[in-house]
Amino acid sequence: MARVLLTEDDEAVRGFVHRALELEGHDVTLAEDGAQAVDILKREGGRFDLLLSDIRMPVMDGIALALNAARDWPSLTILLMTGYADQRERAHGLEDLVHDVVTKPFTLADIRAAVAGALGEASQPRKRASAGG
């Protein structure tokens, strides 16, 4: 299946999503915040099919992570998660960089469907804007 970098600071949510994606056959790498995710992306040369990240995290949030990842690995599909309406609004201008924003709380079926949708569209060409500036 797909290589997924899951970035989530909440241990319970990270474990839930990790198990859900592994049950679907995905190879999941875990990060606790955006800075750790950037380190993993650099170490792995960006070789992931999907970056799935919470928006609200310490050290580096999901918006900064998405901008960084899109700049350095423009073909990487990005899917964000949040339980906060204001954070969802912050992601509003990133449509060219981010596939979608999944609203928490979500069910097992919700996150599986969101990931499947993101990965399905990843196989089709799509326009990406520059993340610079």
N, C-alpha and C positions, 0 to 999 in steps of 0.2 A: 504494500500500500504506500502510504506517504510518510516522509520524514517531517515531523512537526516539532517546532520549538515552542513550548508552552511556558509563558511567563506570567506568573501569578504570585502575589505576596501572601495571600491567605492560604494557609496550609490545607484546610479542609476543602476549599474550592479546587486548589491545585490537585489534590489527591482524587477528588471526584472526577474532574475532567481528564486527568491522566488515565484513570481506570477506564473511563468511557471510550477514550480514543484507542487505548491498547486493545480493548475488546473488539474494536472495529478492524484491528490488524495494523494500526499505524505504529511507527517507530517514534516514540515520544522522548524528547530531551527536555529537562526541566530547568527553569531559572526562577529565582525568587524576586528579581527586580530587573529593570531595564538595563542597568549597567552590567549585570551578570549576563544578560541575554546578548548584549553587544559583544562581550568578551567571547561568548560561545560562538556567535556568528563569525567573528574574526578568526577564531581558532579553526572553525569548520569551513572557512571560505564561503560562507553564505549558502552552503549546500543543504538547504531545507526546502521543502515544498510549501510549507505554511508556517507563518509566525502568528501564533494565537496569544494575544496579550491582554491583560487587564489594563485599564487606563490609569486608575488611581493606585500608585505604588510609591514607596519611598525610593530615594536615591535618584532614579530616573523613571519618570512616568511613561505610560504607554504611548502617548502622543510623541514625546521626544524620541522614544525607541522607534516608532513607526517612521518618523522623518529620517532618522539615522539609517535605518535598514533600507528604506526606499531609495535613499541617495546612493548607498554603497552596493546594494543588490536590487536593482530596479525590477527584476523579474520575480522576486519573492512575493508571494501572495500574503497579505496581511489581513487578519481578522481581529478586531478588538472586542473586549467585553467590559461592561460597566453596570453598576447598580445605581449610578448617580446621574440624574437628568442633566445637571450642569456639565458633567464630563462628556456626556453624549453630544451636547451642544458644541463643546470644544473640538470634537472630531468632525463636526459638520462640514468644514471646508476641505476635508481631506479625501473627498470621493475618488479622485484620480489615483490616490495612493493606497487607500484602505478599501477592501472588498465590502465590509459591512461592520456594524457595531451590534453585538448581541447584548440584549438587556438581561441583567441579573434580577431576580433569581431565574434560572432556566432549568428545564428538566433534562434528563439524559437524552431524550428524543430531540429536544430543541438544539442542544449543542452538537449532537451527531449530525443533524440536518444542516446546521450552519456550516460545519466543517466540510461536509460533503458538497454543499453548494459552492463554497469557496474553492475547493479543490477541483470541482467540475468546471468552473469558469476559468481556473488557472490554466487549463489545457487549451483554452481558446485565446487567440491574440487579443490584447487589450491595450488601450492607450494609457500611458503613464506620464504624469507631469514631473518636472524636476522638483525635488524637495528643497532645493537651495533657497536661501533668503528668508 
